[in-house]
Amino acid sequence: MRRDFLKWCACAGLGLAAPLRGREAARADEQELPPYDGPFYLVFNAAGGWDTTYLMDPKGVGGINRLYEEGDILTHGHHRFAPTAKHKDGGLSNEDFYSEFGDELLVLNGLDYSVNNHSPGARYMATGKLDSLAYPTFAALVAACQGPACPLSFLTFGNYSATGNLVAMSRVPYLPSLKRIANADSIEGNERSPYHDDFALARIEQALREQREDHSTQPLLPRKERAENMLYAAQVNSKALQRVTPHIPKDIPKQRLAQQAEIALASFKAGVCVSANLTIGQFDSHANNDRDQMKLIPELLEGIAYVLHRAEELQIREKLVVIAQSEMGRTPDYNKGDGKDHWSIGSIMFLGPGIKGNRVIGATDEKQFAVPFNPQTLASDTEHGIRIRPEHLHEALRQFAGIGEHSHSRSFPLGIKAEEQLQGLWG
């Protein structure tokens, strides 16, 4: 499929990545894209709106939760979390998650989403910009800044995935699809069944090299130049993608997030990807909130744990930055269907190199309203503090990733005043 797609694009004069011209293009056969060596960014999306009081912002008062009371709330270091071991339906309990990862985990509570509708909320959390459809997600922006030439620079498995026209959006839904892409010069992605033997492939590359050398000093029409750039990109990307093959697992995991994670992690390990947008849905628990959240939150935590364990096996754990978020929270009261509706206050979690763990920043009060805090000290300040919104976090993420002054970031300003920038958020 990919082979035919590239052929059709070349015939149509369409260009993709890594365009070169002149003598530089003439040396395409001698070049291979160097592997991107990290850091890598994984964004987990709990699509639909998670109930943070059943995870990192427990209450147990005022009827906000029905599965535990205030005295049942558990702690690990500075973290407070809801007890879920007795209530979860599969997945990983809060107890086990915090026991293993709490010392690495940074939590921010009292995040003000400003809206409680899914589409604008998802866009706001993904980009840090509520009033524009043009802004790229953080995952796309960091991919464009740090690895624009990577064949699968920005992978996405759903949720809001705008790129701002900065980088290609790659969708690889299944592991067999990744195998076929990684082995595009083989029949059905089977590396043991190449379209050409080594001798024929060498002759093809020689012919292409001679053709490029003939054209290297000649002026080309734009359509012809794009076609040759396309051909060069196909060659270079194909060689780079072959590095993915050894890291594709033979057995496909059953969990939704684990399947997405394997595609992203194999691409990270091969150095052909910078960031990935992972997602699971159905968190919109307007009916039977407790039942749904006790199935989905443990599934999300199990997916995060799977990623971290598998990254350890692939020896990229120390380069992996994890963000777990949702586009909204759930109301502090139940509706007539035992569900919870949309709530514009929530939380977010971070973990990875350069992020100091065992920390909780921000808070909500006993009625689940956000408590303002001082962006310089990160301490609660109801009189002079500010409400932390997604743009504050995205500005901090850009600085954390070292792309705050990149031209791409400057093209999409977030408008955060200097006195409102979060100081010391990452520790």
Helices and strands as residue ranges (DSSP letters): H 2-12, H 22-26, G 28-30, E 40-46, G 52-54, G 70-72, E 74-76, E 79-81, H 94-101, G 102-104, E 106-112, H 118-127, H 138-146, E 154-156, E 169-170, H 175-182, G 187-189, H 198-215, H 222-241, G 242-247, H 256-270, E 275-280, H 289-313, G 317-319, E 320-325, E 329-330, E 342-343, E 345-351, E 359-361, E 363-364, E 370-371, H 390-401, H 407-411, G 418-420
